[in-house]
């Protein structure tokens, strides 16, 4: 079912509020999270839009036909898309507007991709032939460095997703997905009694959530019902509110699994999210 225009608009509005500016000397401070990767750097996005061609895809349609090579770099402009592990595998990640839909995995090597790419909702993409993009980047080392960093962030996100699938229980994998969704699209709200929530547009359809976290719909429904009973989750028709404390266990797991790096991490999830999530007054 195609989502309502108002839901799509709320996703686009939430993305437009977010600003993640980084460069070679100042890496992105937004943590690498599973299932949803970083937004494309503004300079790279501007280049893709300047030289690319826009195309629309119906919900459920494949971006690359079976048996055809991935030969374009694609930026998702509107909608939600997914990429799977293996041609018939489950979706391990989704893309949101402003992010790469496909074309980064084999950009330099030209090797076949172990996956497939499709539109979860109606989508609009900007596509640039990989060969054209490479020729332009050869003339601009700065942009090349940004692109390499961008691809690295995407690979780290997918590696984290793959690590979580066998190591974490369904409940924790589901928390990881909602954490990424809220960190990408949410903002803090504070109730008059002082309680803090992360408010965000409702996630994608339940069947897609099940594919992302590799769990049955029964298991996902039971877990979400438990969150509601414990008052960690509130949901309306087109929005959700989640208590940050729900995500602390999976955030601690990420910190324990993560290697040291140039970007320091806050020890608590709420501290980390406060660095880049906006806050709305009660």
C-alpha positions in Angstrom: 0.0 0.0 0.0 1.3 3.4 -0.9 1.8 5.6 2.2 -0.2 8.8 2.5 1.3 12.0 1.1 1.3 13.5 4.6 3.5 10.6 5.9 5.9 11.1 3.0 5.9 14.8 3.7 6.7 14.3 7.4 9.7 12.1 6.5 11.0 14.7 4.1 10.5 17.5 6.6 12.3 15.6 9.3 15.3 14.9 6.9 15.4 18.6 5.9 15.8 19.7 9.5 18.9 17.5 9.9 22.3 19.0 9.1 25.3 16.7 9.3 28.2 18.7 8.0 31.5 17.0 7.8 34.7 17.0 5.8 38.0 15.1 5.6 39.4 16.9 8.7 36.2 16.8 10.7 34.5 13.4 10.4 30.7 13.0 10.8 29.8 13.1 14.5 26.6 11.2 13.9 27.3 7.6 15.0 27.3 4.9 12.5 24.1 3.0 13.1 22.6 -0.2 11.5 19.9 -0.5 8.8 19.9 3.2 7.8 23.1 4.9 6.6 24.3 8.5 6.6 23.0 11.2 4.3 25.0 11.9 1.2 27.4 14.8 1.7 25.9 18.1 0.4 28.7 18.6 -2.2 28.3 15.1 -3.5 24.6 15.4 -3.6 24.8 18.6 -5.5 27.1 17.0 -8.1 24.8 14.0 -8.6 21.8 16.3 -9.1 23.7 18.5 -11.5 24.8 15.7 -13.9 22.3 12.9 -13.1 18.9 11.9 -14.6 15.8 11.6 -12.4 13.6 8.5 -12.7 10.5 7.4 -10.9 9.7 3.8 -9.7 6.5 2.2 -8.5 6.4 0.6 -5.0 7.7 -2.9 -5.1 9.6 -2.5 -8.4 13.3 -3.4 -8.8 15.8 -0.6 -9.5 18.1 -3.0 -11.4 16.6 -5.8 -13.4 17.6 -9.4 -12.6 20.7 -10.3 -14.6 21.7 -6.7 -15.3 24.8 -5.2 -13.7 24.8 -2.3 -11.3 26.3 0.5 -13.5 24.9 3.7 -11.9 25.3 5.5 -8.6 21.8 6.4 -7.4 20.7 9.0 -4.9 17.2 8.5 -3.4 15.3 11.8 -3.6 11.8 10.8 -2.4 10.4 7.6 -0.9 11.9 4.6 0.9 14.0 1.9 -0.8 15.7 -1.3 0.4 18.7 -3.4 -0.4 18.9 -7.1 0.2 21.7 -9.5 0.9 21.8 -11.8 -2.0 19.5 -11.7 -5.0 16.7 -13.5 -3.1 17.8 -12.5 0.4 16.1 -10.5 3.1 16.4 -6.7 3.3 19.2 -5.8 5.7 18.9 -2.0 5.2 16.7 0.7 4.0 17.5 4.0 2.3 15.7 7.3 3.0 15.8 10.5 0.9 19.2 12.1 0.6 21.0 8.7 0.9 22.6 6.3 -1.6 20.1 3.8 -2.9 22.6 1.7 -4.8 25.9 1.9 -6.8 28.4 2.3 -4.0 29.3 -1.4 -3.4 30.9 -2.0 -6.8 31.8 1.6 -7.7 35.6 1.1 -7.9 35.9 -2.7 -8.4 33.2 -3.3 -10.9 32.6 -6.7 -9.2 29.0 -8.2 -9.2 26.9 -7.1 -6.2 25.6 -9.7 -3.9 22.2 -8.1 -3.5 19.2 -6.5 -5.0 17.6 -3.1 -4.8 13.9 -2.2 -4.9 11.4 0.5 -4.0 9.5 0.0 -0.8 7.2 3.0 -1.6 6.9 5.0 -4.7 10.4 6.4 -5.2 12.2 9.1 -7.2 16.0 8.6 -7.8 18.7 10.6 -9.5 21.1 8.3 -11.4 24.6 8.9 -12.6 26.6 6.4 -14.7 29.4 5.2 -12.5 31.9 5.7 -15.3 30.9 9.4 -15.7 31.1 10.0 -12.0 34.6 8.4 -11.9 35.9 10.7 -14.7 34.7 13.8 -12.8 36.1 12.7 -9.5 39.5 12.0 -11.0 39.8 15.7 -11.6 38.8 16.6 -8.0 40.7 14.8 -5.2 38.6 16.6 -2.6 35.4 15.2 -3.9 37.0 11.8 -4.3 38.0 11.8 -0.6 34.4 12.7 0.4 33.0 9.9 -1.8 35.4 7.4 -0.2 34.4 8.5 3.2 30.8 8.2 2.2 31.2 4.7 1.0 33.1 3.8 4.1 30.2 5.0 6.3 27.8 2.9 4.3 29.9 -0.2 4.6 30.3 0.3 8.3 26.6 0.6 8.7 26.0 -2.6 6.8 28.7 -4.5 8.7 27.1 -3.4 12.0 23.7 -4.7 10.6 25.2 -8.0 9.6 26.9 -8.4 13.1 23.6 -7.7 14.9 21.5 -10.2 12.9 23.2 -13.4 14.4 24.4 -12.0 17.7 21.3 -10.2 19.0 17.8 -11.4 19.9 14.8 -10.2 18.0 14.0 -7.6 20.7 17.4 -6.0 20.5 17.5 -6.1 16.7 14.1 -4.3 16.7 15.4 -1.7 19.2 18.4 -1.2 16.9 16.2 -0.5 13.9 14.0 1.9 15.9 17.1 3.6 17.2 18.4 4.2 13.7 14.9 5.4 12.5 14.6 7.8 15.5 18.2 9.1 15.2 17.6 9.8 11.5 14.1 11.4 11.7 13.4 12.2 15.3 13.6 15.2 17.7 13.4 15.4 21.4 10.2 16.5 23.2 9.8 17.2 26.8 6.5 16.7 28.6 5.3 19.2 31.2 6.3 16.6 33.9 9.8 16.6 32.6 9.7 13.2 30.8 11.8 13.2 27.6 10.7 11.4 24.4 12.0 11.1 20.9 9.2 11.9 18.4 9.5 10.7 14.8 7.3 9.8 11.8 5.9 6.3 11.9 8.3 3.7 10.5 7.9 1.8 7.3 5.3 -0.9 6.9 5.5 -3.8 9.4 6.4 -6.3 6.8 9.5 -4.3 5.8 10.5 -3.9 9.5 10.3 -7.7 9.8 12.6 -8.2 6.7 15.1 -5.6 8.0 15.4 -7.3 11.5 15.0 -10.8 10.0 12.1 -11.7 12.3 8.6 -13.0 12.0 5.6 -10.6 12.1 4.3 -12.4 15.2 7.6 -11.8 17.1 7.7 -8.1 16.0 4.1 -7.6 17.0 4.6 -9.1 20.4 7.7 -7.0 21.1 6.0 -3.8 20.0 3.0 -4.6 22.2 5.3 -5.1 25.2 6.9 -1.7 24.5 3.5 -0.1 24.6 2.5 -1.9 27.8 5.7 -0.6 29.5 4.9 2.9 28.1 8.3 3.0 26.3 6.4 3.5 23.0 3.4 5.6 22.0 2.1 5.4 18.5 -0.4 7.5 16.6 -1.6 7.2 13.0 1.5 8.8 11.4 3.9 9.3 14.3 5.6 7.6 17.2 7.1 8.7 20.5 9.8 6.5 22.2 11.6 6.9 25.5 15.4 7.1 24.9 16.0 4.6 27.7 14.5 1.8 25.6 17.6 2.0 23.3 20.3 2.0 26.1 21.0 -1.8 26.0 21.6 -1.8 22.2 23.6 1.4 22.4 25.8 -0.2 25.1 26.3 -3.2 22.8 27.4 -0.9 19.9 29.9 0.9 22.2 31.4 -2.4 23.4 31.6 -3.8 19.8 33.0 -0.5 18.3 36.7 -0.1 17.8 38.4 3.2 19.0 38.3 6.0 16.4 39.0 9.6 15.8 35.4 10.5 16.8 34.8 10.1 20.5 31.4 8.7 21.7 29.2 9.9 24.5 28.8 7.2 27.1 25.0 7.5 27.2 22.7 7.4 24.3 20.8 10.5 25.3 24.0 12.5 25.4 24.9 11.2 22.0 21.5 12.0 20.5 21.4 15.4 22.1 24.4 16.4 20.1 22.4 16.4 16.8 18.7 15.9 17.5 16.7 19.1 17.8 14.4 19.7 20.8 10.8 21.0 20.7 9.5 22.8 23.8 6.5 21.3 25.6 
